[in-house]
Amino acid sequence: MVAGCSQQEPKITLGVYSGRHYNTDKALYKQFTDQTGIGINLLEAKDKVLLQRLEAEGDNSPADILVLADAARLVKASDMGLYQPSSSSKLNEEVPANLRSPEGKWYALTRRARVPIVNPEIVDPKSITSYADLAKPELKGKLCLRNRKSPYNQSLVADQIILRGEAATAEWIRGMTNNVSQEFFSSDTPQIQAVGTGTCGIALVNTYYVGRMLGGQKGETNQALAEKVTVVFPDPTHVNISGAGVTAASKHPKEALQLIEFLASPEAGEGYAAANYEHPVKGLGDNDVLETFGPFTPDGVAVEQLGAKNKQAQALMEANGWK
């Protein structure tokens, strides 16, 4: 599938394997082609499928760029040898050091904050100032959680291990699971719906799920439910990313890096993030919905560390009742 091409046949066409699937992304790829004459051949699929495909294709893969969501997936792709190191002064300037691979194998394109949302009629938003507050006994029967298979929850737990240590994180998990009185959810959207209806008083979600609903992407009913929830940014806030790197099999690494530089640039980057109500790598971007959430202070944990702690996080979740 060609996302964009110039009037003449492009001299070079980059293969982009992407775990993202938003029309705004395609518009940005076309903009890149119009500016550079470099064509884009886009393949979209789930992250797991892309990793399997790229590994199976080996050196014969047509992919020049691999775009993935979540720290653990990016680190896993690195560990599998699917990325090659790159050097870019532009990317080093635009992407904060904790949001990129130390070896230049991948760079953040968007930020994803995973935070509590509350129904203010059930839980006072001011009572939640940290992730630790989710384990408070007074939230018993009010907290809802997505299951431990969620890579976003795994990265949050990895984040807490790094900041608080394994013992304190295990105690935190036990406190939260004691507060859960119903089945664990399989996705974030149903959690927002449950908080909106009052089935849950508080839940943990990625903010862009709320943004989609508030923006009307999920219909009027979901928009009305999202308007009943309050997004709470703990101080500091855990941040995950979606990111991209040049594949080890790339036949056009220079041009591939040029595309990543374009997507991470302030102009294109804000549009890339806005497609899914995510935050750009710096600032809030120009998004009315995100502005209603307000600013937040990232905790500064390196994404590379989140991926490195993923297996430890999964084991800790399983051992302490996170189903």
N, C-alpha and C positions, 0 to 999 in steps of 0.2 A: 504494500500500500504506500503510494507516494503522497507524503503530506504536503509537499510544495515543490514546484519546479519553475524555472524561468522559461521565457519564450523559446529559447534555444535549449537543445539537449545539454544538461550540465556535464562539464568535463569530469567532475568527481561527484559521486553519490555516496553519502554516508549511511551506513546501516545503523539505525537506532532501535535498540531493544528497550522497551519502557514498561514499567509496572504502573504507570499513570495512564489515564484514559479520559482526557478532557479536551473538548473542542478548542478551548483557548490555547492549549499546548500546540495543537496543529497550526493555529494561526501564527504562533511565534516561530514555528519551524518554517513556515512559508515566508515570514518576514526575513528570516536568516537567509533563505535561498535567494530572495529578491535582492538582498544587500550584497551577497557574496558570489552568487552563481553556483553555489554548492548545493546539490540536490540532497533530499532526505528520503530514505526508504524506511518507513516506520512500522515496527511490529510491536503491538501491545498485547500483554498477557499478564497473568499473575506472576509475582516475583519468583515463586518457587518453580514455576514452569520455565521461566526465562533462565534461571540458574541451571536447571537440568539440560535445557536445550543448548546453551552456550558450552557447557562442559562436554556434551556429546559431540558437538560440532568441532571442538578443538581448534587447531590452527586454520581449519577451513571455514570457520564461521564468517558470515558476511557482516557481523555486527562490529561497528567501530566504537559505539557508546552503549553503556549499560546504565539505565536509570532505575533505581530501586528506592523503596520506602522502608524506613526503620534502620536503626543502627546495627542491629544484629545481622540483618541481611547484607548490608554493605560490607561488614567485617567478614562475614562468611564468604562472600564473593572474593574478597582479597585473599583469604586463607585457601580458597580453591584455585588460586592462581588465575582468576578470570580478568583481573585488572593489571595494567602495566603502570609503573610510576611515571608521572608527568611533572614538569616544572613550568610554572606560570606566575610571573610577577603580578599580573592582573588578578588572578584568582587568590594569590596570597594577600593582596590588598583588599579585595572585596569580601572574601570569606574568612571570618574569624578563625584563629588557629584551632580552637577546640571543636570546630565544625568541619574539619577536613582531615583527611588521612595524613599522618606525619610524613609518609613516603610519597604523597601526591597521587595516590591511587584513586581517590574519589574526593569529591567536594560537595558540600551542602548546596542545594538549590532553594530549599524552603525549610522553615522551622515549624515544628508541630508541638504545641504545648498540651500536655496531658494534665488536666486539673479537675477539681471537684466542681460539680454543678449542684445547686440546691433549689428546692421549692421553698421560698421564704416564708410560706405559711406553715411549714413544718420544721424547718431548720433555719436558725438565724445566720445569715451569711457572715456576720461579724464574728461568729463563734468559731469559724474555720480560718485559721491563719497559716497553718502548716499541714503537710501530709500526715504528720503524727496525730493531728486532731481527729482523723477518721477512725482511730482506734478508741476514742473516748466511749466509756460505757453508756453515756446518755444518748448515743446514736444507735443503741441496740434496737433492731427491728426496722430501722430507718435507712440503713445503708444497702445499696445494691452495687454489685460488682460484675464486670465482664469476666469470663472464665480465664484460667491461667494459660490457655493456648494463645491468647492474644499477644502478639509480639510487642505491642505497645505497653501492656501491663508488665511483661517481662523486662522491658527496658526501664520502666519506672522502678521496679524492684532492684534491678542492677544499679540504678542511680542511688537508691537509698543505701544499698550495701556500701557503695563507694563513700557516701557522705557520713553514714552513721555506724557502719560496721555490721557484720553478719548477725551478731546476737541481738542487737537492738532492732534490726530489720525483721528478724524472725518473730520477736515479740510484737512488733507492729502488725505483721501479717495475722498473727493469732488474734489480736485485738479486733482487727477489721472483720475477719471471718466470723468471729463471735457476734458481730453486729449485723450480719447478713441473715435474713429470715426466709429467703426464698431462693429458687434456683438461680445459679449464676447465668448471666446473659451471654449470648454468642456474638453480639455486636453492640456498637455504641448507640446507634439510632434508637433501638427499643428502650435503652436506658433513659434517654432523654424524654421519650414518650412517657415512660413510667414516672419520672420525676415531675413532668408536666401535669400528669393526671393525679399526682399525689400518692400513687402506689408506692413510690420510694420518696424519701425526703432528701436523699443525697446520693450521688453516684460519681464515678470517675470516668471522664471522657476526653477525647481530643477535641479541642475547641472548634475545629473546622466542621465537625458533624453538626454542632449547634449553628454554625454559620450557614451551612447549606439549608437548614430548615428555616432559619430566619430570613434567608434570601429568597425563599419561595421555591427552591428547587425540589422540595418534597411535597408540595401541595399546600393548600390553605389550612387544612386541619393540623398538619405538622408545624406549620408556621405559627399557628395560634398556641400550640403546646410549647414550642420553643420560647415564646414570649413570656411564658409563666416561670421559666427557670432563670436563675442568676448564676453567671460564671464567676468563680472565685479563683483568683490567682494566689497560691501560697507564696510566701516570701522566704526563700527564693523558689522559683518555678522550674520544674523538670522540663527539658526541651529535647525532643527527638527531631529527626530530619528526614527529608527525601534528598537523595543525592545522585551524582553521576560521575563516571570515570571512563577513561579510554580503555577499551578491552585489550587484553593481551594479544588477541588475534587481529587487531586493527591493521588494515593495509594503508590507512590514511591518518596516522596519529596526530600529525600537525593540524589538519583540518578538524579532526574530532575535538581536539583541545580548543580550537577556535570556537566551535559550537558551544562547548561548556562555558567558555568565557562569556559568550553572548548571553546564555541563559542565566548566568550568575550576575550579570551587570545590573546596576540599579534600575534602569529602564525596563529591560526585558524581565528581570528577576521579579519585580513587583507584579507584572502580569502573569508570570508563571505561578506565583504564589496565589494570586487573586482567583485563579481558575478554580481553586478548591477551598477558598477561604482560609488558606494557610498564611503564616507570617513570612515575609521575605527574610533573608539571612540577617538583615539589619533593619531596625525600626519596625513600624506598624504597616508601612505601605499606605496606599491611597484607597482604603476600603472602609466604607461607612459602617459595615457590620462590625469589623474588628475594632473600630474606634469606640463602639458602644461597650465593648468588653473592657477597654482601658489598657494602660501599659502594664508591664510585668518585669520583674527582675530575674533573668535566667540564672540558674545555679552555677553555670560555668563548667560543669562536668564535661570532659572530652568524650565525644561520640565514640571514638575508638575504644575507650574504657567500657562504655555501655555494652558494646558488642563482645568485648573480652570477658565480661562478667555474666553473659547470657545463660550459660549452662548452670552456673552457680545459682543464679536467680531462679531458674526453673526448678532446680532441686529444692531450694528453700521454700518455694511456693507449694510444691507438692507435699513437703514434710510438715507444713504448718496449716493445712486445711484450705488452701486456695484451690478450689475445684475447677 
